[in-house]
Amino acid sequence: MQASSPRATLRAVARASATALVALPALSLVPSIAFAQSSLDPVIVIGTREPQALSKSVADVVLIDAGTIRDSGAGSVEELLRRYAGLQITRNGGPGQSGGYILRGANTTGTVVMIDGVRVGSATLGQASLESMSLSNIDRIEVLRGPASGLYGADAVGGVIQIATKKGRGPLNLTANAAIGEYASRLGDVGISGAQAGFDYAASLSRETSDGTSAIRPNDINGYYNPDRDGFRRTTGSARLGFTPAEGHRIGVTATQSKLNAQYDSANFGGPPDYLSDPTPDFRNRLTTRVVSADYRGTLSPIWTTTVQLSHGLDDSRSGAPDPARFTTKRDQATWQNALRLSPDQQVVLAYEHLTEQADGVTTNTLKRKNDAYIAGYSAQFGPASLEASLRHDDNNAYGKSTTGSVGASYALTSTLKVRAVAGKTFRAPTFNETDYPFYGTAVKPEDGRSVELGVNWRSGASSAAATVYRNKVDNLIGYNPDPDGTQCPPGYFGCSYNVAKAKLQGATLSGAHRFGNLSLSATVDFLDARDEQTGSRLPRRAAHQESISADYDTGVWGLGASLTEVGARPDVGAQLGAYTVVDVRATWRFLPQWRLEAKILNAADRDVQPVYSYQGLGRQAWVGVRYDMKGF
């Protein structure tokens, strides 16, 4: 389904990259763009739940900073994560359509997503709706690739995505962005931030609309195709306010909200014997997500820092036509975390979390569950050696008690090269849909996983390199059984949730960047073998390989860039999807210190993209816009 030359080029890059990790030449691979491009060592939180230098992390962590987000030209949060963190994306059409994300072969429900430290997403679907998020209010994204249940609890099988919204710093700053694109697309956002007299503040508002194209391909097997356009409207807003009454003490409140109204293709079905489909109604997904939180962080003594956070989250979905079904999820979370600095190079983290989840709409009854968790973490530096360990005990009134944890170590062989290893145990609880949704839910068992990974990191000046190999063996992996012959699910079901008794998720990740003066190069190459161990069949919607390469040339006034992403062939329910390659190009012109013009062409080669079976993405899409930043670029 694509020309062989881009694929051959990408595979040549992969082979060259593997050789580079041994020879360590000038052009090499890196775990994060910011890690390669900054002379300062960025600070992350995700690896230990407390701030640490990225270079000291034992875990496989990717940091996508504000500059990368702004300059990437990515059209969505999903595309940004695919390009820089190696996530595979499964989307039911183009931008704004619902979909999923696959990290290290785990199901979408096997990756935890947090915004400003608060776990978000639907407890019915078991996932966060990335399609409802806007890049405009995001300051940075940290991605921990690998099992993290010992720190973040159930569902952190593939990893954790931590999104941080913008926070006020320094003098008053105003930012704005406006752009128009093909498919009648419009985007606009405005933000304000700053800090003064002990207060810090940041607020942003964005609006994006697009007419899109039909999400479904003609002649689909389900009879869903409707030739109308499936567009979307998305409005997001966020606000953060903090007060520092004394040095080392901060009180803050945060609120984010998103409203998505997206058209999609589906059908209503008549009765027996023909069950004829009617795809003509205006099917829509109206989704409101909201997170509000209050927190306090204070340094109580030279060795003790405490953090308290209270939060409330809402996912309110109305989907369908003409009488939409409504599903709501409410999450209330309380966290008390304490960091004890035993010495300059040793730290213990002790935390308690209480989470209450409530779902309405799955059945006629309100579904509830409560979880209490106790977390202990330890990190230390012993000369060239680093050690990180975590242990977590969860007590849930719905699925009982579980204990998970991980241990990892790294060793600096030289000032530029270190090796690392991590082993962990994971746990994933079934979602409300997987156990209770009518004509779908069954008595599925929770997942249990055991994971190991080995990695090597190298950094020298403007060149950096990293490679990781991993294997995760999961018992009772929860998935979807289409039940094609009507014998494996309960009578009357059209497919159901089920357990894959034994699954194996293994693969390798190479990622990196290098800078030649004004030219920056970066690449991420992922290989994945995800299988049902008993049958030997590949798990659906997992590509065996995915590659992304980016090049950017920036003189300060002019900027040019291009990104190439290849997604390999993958099995889907009832079909084998072919590989595809997408090329995006971008350009900027800074005509004044605070102003710049921006242009980009997404899918410049107008490739036919089939993200999942019977669905289609957008073709070529050109954008042009203008961006303002009071502080300058």
N, C-alpha and C positions, 0 to 999 in steps of 0.2 A: 504493500500500500504506500510505499515511499521509495524514493530513489536510493540506490545503494551507496552512493558516494558520501552523504552525510553520515550514514551508519558506519561505513568503513573508516571514515575520519575519526568518529567518536571512539570506536574500538581501538584504533591506533593510539589515540590519546590515552585510553585506559591502560594499554600495554606499556606505553612509554612512562606513564605515571607509576606503574608498579616497579619498573626498572629504576625510576628516579628515587624511589624510597630506599633503594639499596645504595645507589651511587651518590645520592644527595647532590645533584647539580644545581645550577643557579635557578632554573625554573622548576618549582616544586609545588607541593600541595599543602593546604592549610585547613584547620578545623573551622575557621571562621574568618570572614572578610575583615572584620574589625581587628582581629588578632594579628592579621598580616599587615594592615595598613597603618596602625597606630604605633607611635614610638612609646606610648605609655601602655602599661599592662591593664586592660579593662577589668572591671570588677563585676562579678556575677553573684547571684544569690542561689540559683536553682540547685547547684551541686550539693550544698550542705544545709540549706535553708537559712544561712547567714552569709554576709558578704565575704568573698574571697577573690583573690586574683585569678583570672581565667587560666593563666599559665600554670597555676598550682593545682588545678582541678584534676582529680583522678578520673572522674567521669568523662564521657564523650559529650561535650557541651558545645553548642553553636550559639554565638551571639550575633544578632542582626541589629545594628545600631541605627540611630535616627538618620544619619547621613546616607547609609545604605538604603533605608526605606524610601527616603525622599528621592534619591537619584536612580533607583532601580528601574523605574518605569513600569513596575509590575502593576497589573490591572486589578489585583485582589489580594487579600491575605493568603488565600490558598496558593496562588501563583508564587508569591514571595517565599512561602515556606517550601514549596517544591524546588524552587531555584537554589536556595541557599542552605536548606536543612535536609534535602533529600526525601521529603515526604511524597508519597504517591497519592494522587488525587483521583477520586471517583465522584463525578458530578453528573447529575441528571440533566445535562444540557450546558448552556453557556453561563456567564456570570449571573449571579442572583438565584440560580437554581440550587436546590438542596443537593447534598452529596456527602461524601465522607473523605477520610484521610487515613492513610496506612503508613505507620512508622515501624520500621524493622519487621514488617510482615504481620504485625498485630492488627486486629480489627479496629475500626474507628472507635469502638467502645473500649479499646484497650489503651487509649492515650488520654491522660488527664490534661485538661485545658484550664488555666487560671488567668484571671485579670486582676492585677494589683494584689496578688496573693489570695484571691477568692476563687474557689472552684466554681466553674460555670458550666451550663449545659442543661439539657433536658434529662430528667431521671426516667422518663418513659422511653426515649430513644437511646439514652446512654451516651450522648455526644453533644459537643458544642456546635452551634450553627455558625461556622466560619463565614458562610455566605451573608450573614446579617451584620458582619463587622466591617468597619471602614479603616483604611490605612491612615486617615487624616489625623486621628487622635492618638495614634500609637507612637510612643517614644522609643521603645526597644522591645525585642522579642528574644527570650532565651529558650533554647530547646535542649533538653536532656535526652539524648538518644540511648535507650537501654532501660532495663527494669529499674523502677524506683519506688516500688510499693513500700519498702522499708522507711521511706521518708514521706511519701504522699498517699499511701494507702491503696485501697482496692482500685483496680482499673489501670494502674500505671505499669502496664505490661510492656508496651512498646516504648514508652517514655512519657515526658511531661513537656507541655508548652506553656511558658509563663509570659504573658503579655503585660507590659507596663504602659499605662497611659502617661501623657505628658505632665510634668511637674514644674512648678514655677521656680526659676532661678534668676538672680541678678536683676537688672533694671527691667522696666516695663518693655515687653516685646509684643508685636502684633504680626501675625502671619495670615496670609490669604492665598487661595488658589482657585482658579476657574479654568475649565477646559470643556471643549466640545469634541465629539467624535462621531464616527459613522454609526449606523443603526439608531440615529436620532438620540445619541447619548449625550448627557449633560452631567457635569460634576462641578461642585463648588463647596469650598470650606473656608472657615475663618476661625482663628484662634488667638487667644490673649494669654499672657503668662508673665510672671515676675515675682519678686520677693522684696519686702520692705518692712522695717520695724518689727521684725520677728514673725511676720506673716509671709507665707508663700501661697500663690494662687495660679491656677491654670484652668482654662475653659475652652472648649471647641465645639463647633457645630458644623455638620456636613450634610450635603444632599446629593444624591446621585440617581439618575433616571436613565433608562434605555428601553427602546422598543424591542431589541433583541431579534431573534428569529425563532422558528418553530423548534421546540426542544426535542421533539420526536421526529425520527426519519419516516418518510412515506412507507406504507406497507409493513408497518411493524406487526409483530406476531400477536400483540394483545389488542389491536384495534383501537389504540389511543390516538393515532395521528389526526391532528387538526392543523390545516395549513396556516392558521392565524399566527401572529407573532407572539412570542412568550417573553414579554419584557418585565421590568421590575422598577420599583421605586424604593429607595432606602434612605432613611434619615437617621443620623446618629448624633448623639451629644454626650459630652463628658465634662465633669468639673471636679477639681481637687483643691482643697483648701487646707492649709496647715498652719499651726501656731507653735512657735518655739519659745516657751516662757523662760527657759534657762538653757545654757549650753548642754547638749547631750540629751535633751528631752523635747519630744515633738508630739503634738496631738493633731490628728488629721481626720478629714472626712472625704469620701470619694463617692461619686455617683456617675454611672454610665447607663445610657439607654439607647436602644436601636429599634427602629420600626421598619420592617420589610414587607412589601406587598409585591409578590411575584406571581405572574401567570405561569401555568404549566399545563401540559397535555395529559389527559386521563380520559376516562369514559364511565358512564353509567350503564349498567347492564340490565336487560329485561329478564323475564322469567323463563322457565323451561318451556319447550325443550331446547330452544336455540340459544338463549342467553345472548341476544344480539347487543352489540355495543353501540352506544351513542356518545361520540366524542365532541359533540358540538357545544355543550355548556362551557361557560367561562370559569374554568378551574383556577383557583387562586390559593396561594399560601400566604396568610397574613400572620406575621410573627412579631411579637414584641418581647424583647429581652431587656432586663433591668437588673443592675447590681448596685446596691448602696452599702457602704461600710464605714465604720469608725475605728480608729486605731490609736494606740499610744505606744511609743518606743522611747525608752529611757535608759541611760547608763546610770545605774544605781551605785556602782562602785567601780574601781579600776578593773575588777574581774567579772562583774555581773551586769549584763544587759538584758532587759526584759521587754517583751512585746505582747500587747493584748490587742486582739482584733475581733470585732463583732460585725456580721454581715448578713444581708438578706438578698436573695436572688429570685427572680421570676422569669419563667419562660412561658409565654402564652401564645399558643398556636391555634389558628382557625384555618382549616384546610378542606378544600373540596368545592362542590357545586351540585345543586343549587342551595342545599342546606349544609354548610360547612360543619365538620366535626371539630370540636374544641377540646384541646388538651392543655392543661396547665401544670407546671411544676414549680413548687416553692422550695427553696433551700435556705435554712437558717443555720449559720455556722458561728461557733465561738472558738477562738484559739488563744492559748496562753503559752508563750514560748520564752525560754530562758537560755541565754548563751553564757557559759562560764569559761572564762579564759584562765586555764590552769597555769599557763606560762605563755611567753610570746609566741610559741610554736605549737601549743596544744589547746584544744577547745572541746568542750562538751556541750551539746545542745539537748535540752529536755523540754518536751512540749506535750500539751494536752489539747485534743480537739473534740468538740461535740458537734455533730451534724444531724439535722433533722430534715428529711425529705418527705414531701407530700405531693401526690399526683391525683388529678381529677380528670375524668373523661375516658380513662382506659376501660373501666367497668362502671357499673352504676354506683359503686361505693368509692369513697375516698380511700386511697392507698397511702399508708404511712410506714416509714421505718426510721429508726434512730441508730446512730453509731457513736460510740465513745472510743477514742484512740489515745494511746500512750506511746510517745516517740522518744527514742534516745539516739543521739548521733555523736560520733567522735571523729575528730580530724586532728592530724599531727604531722609535723615536719621534723625529721631526724636527719639533718644534713642533706644528702642527696636523695633520701627516701621520704616518701609521703604515704600516709595511711588514712583511709576514710572507712568508717563502718556505721551502720544504722540498724536499728531494731525497732519494730513497731508491732503493737498488739491492738487489734480491733475487736470490739464486742458489739455486734449488730443484732438487734432484736428479730430481724428477718432471716438471716443466714448464719447466725451463731458467731463463734469466735475464730479468729485467724491470727497467726503470727508470721510476719514476713521480715526480711532483712537483707542486707548486702554487706560485702566487705571488698575493699579495693585497695590497691597499692600501686605506687609508681616509683621509678628509680631513675635519676638523672645520670646517664652514662657519661655524658660530657656536658659542657655548658649550653649546648644547642640541641642535644638529643636525649629523650627519655622514653622509657618503656613503661607500660601500665597493664594492669589486669584487674578485672572486676567480676565477682560472682554474686548472684542474688536469687532470691525466691520471690515470686509474684503471686497475686491473687486477684481474681476479678469476679465480682458478684453479678448475677443476672439482673438485667433491667426489669422495670415493671412490665414493659411490653413483652419481654421474652418469657415471662411467667404467667401473665394475666390477660394479655390482649385477646379478645374473643376471636376464635378460629385461627389463632396463630401461636399464642403462648402455651408452653408445656412445662412440665416439672423438670426443667434443665438443672444440671448441677453447676456449682461454681467452678471456675477455672483455677488450676494450680500450675505454676510454671517454675522451672529452674533454668537459670541463664548464666552463661560464662562469656567473657569477651577478652580479647587481647588487643593491645594497640601500641602504636609507636608515634611519637610527636617529635618534630624537628623544627627549629626556628633559627634563622641567621639573617639579621638585617631585614631586608624587604622580602625575603623568601621564607616560607614556612611549609611544613608538611605534616600530614597525619594519615594514618591508615588504621582501620579497626576491622577485626574479624570477630564474628559472634555466632552463638548458637543458643536458642531458647527452646526447650522441650516443654510443651504444654499439655497437661492432661485435661480432658473435658473442654476443649476449646469450643466456645459457643458460636454457632453460625446459623445460616438459613438453609433449610432443606426445601427445595422446590417441589419435592414429592411428585415427580412426573408421572408415575404410574398409580398414584392414589393409594398406596399401601403402607407408607412409612409414617404418615401423620395420622392423627385421630380422624375418624369419619367426618366428612363435611368440611375439613380444612383444605384451603388452597395454599399449601406450603405451611411450614411451621418452624419454630426454633428447635434446635437439636444440639447435641454434643458430639464433636469429633473426639473420639476416645483418646487418641494420641496424635498430636501435631508437632511438627518440627519446623522452626523458623530459624534459618541460618543464612549468613551472607557476609558481605564485606563492603566497607565504605572507604573510598579515597576522596579527599576533598582538599582544595588548596587555592593559593593565590600568590602572585608575585608582582612587583612594581618595577617598571623601567622608566624612571623619570615621570613623565605625565601619563604613561600608559600602565593600566592595571589589568591583570589577567586573573581569572579565577575559574575553578572547575570543581564539580562534585560528581563522582561516579559511584553508583550503588549497584551491587549485585545481590539478588535475593532468591533463595530457594525455600519456598513455603509449601509444605506438603502434609497431607494426611498420611501418617506413617503406616497405617494398616492397609490402605488401598494403594499407596504410592502416587495418588493423583495430586496435582497442584491445587492449592487453595484458590478460589475464584478471585478475580480482579487484582491479582498480584503480578506485576510485570517482573520478569526475570532480571531485567536490568533497566536502569534509568540514568541518563547523563545530562548534565547541564554545564555549559561553558559560557562565560561572559568576558567581554573585553570593553574597557572604557578608556577613552583618551580625553583628558581635561586640561586645558591651558589656563583655567581660571576665568576666561571670558567665554570661550567656546568649549562645548563638550559633545563628544560623539560616543555612542555605545551600541553594543549588540549582544544578544543572548541567544543561545541555541539550546533547546531542550529536546531530547529524544526519550520516548517512552516505548519500551519493548512490547512485544506481543504478550497477551495474557488471556487466560481462560475466563469466561463469564458464563452465567447460567444459560445453557443452550447454544453457546457460540464460542469461537476462538477469535478474539479481537486482534487485528494486525497492529504492528508498530506504527508510530507516527513521529514526525519531527516538526517542531515549531520554532521559527526564528522571529525574534522581536528586535527592532532597531529603535534608537532614540537619539535625540539631539537637543542641546540647550544653548542659549545665547544670553549671557549676562550683560544686558545693555546699560544697566545702571547698578551701583553697588547693592541696592535692595530689590532689584527687579530682574527677572529673567523670563525669556520665552522658552517654551518647551514643546517638543513635538515627538511623537512616537508612532510606530506602526506595529501593531500586534498581529502575530501570525502573518508576517510579511509575504510569505510564499503562498498564502491562501490554501494551506493544507486542509484536507478533509479529516477532522478530528472526531473520533468516536470515543468519548470518555468512558461510557459503559454501553452495553449492548442496546441497540435500537435508538440511542440518543445521539445528538450531535452538538458540537461546540460551534462558536462563531467562526466565520471565515475572516478574511483580512479586515482589520479595523484601524483606521488612521485617527489620531488625536492631535489636537493643537491646543495650547493653553498658556496662561501666564501665571507666575508665582511671585509673591511679595513676602519679604522677610525684613522687618525693621532693623534687625541686627546685621543684615547682609549675609551673603553666602560665602 
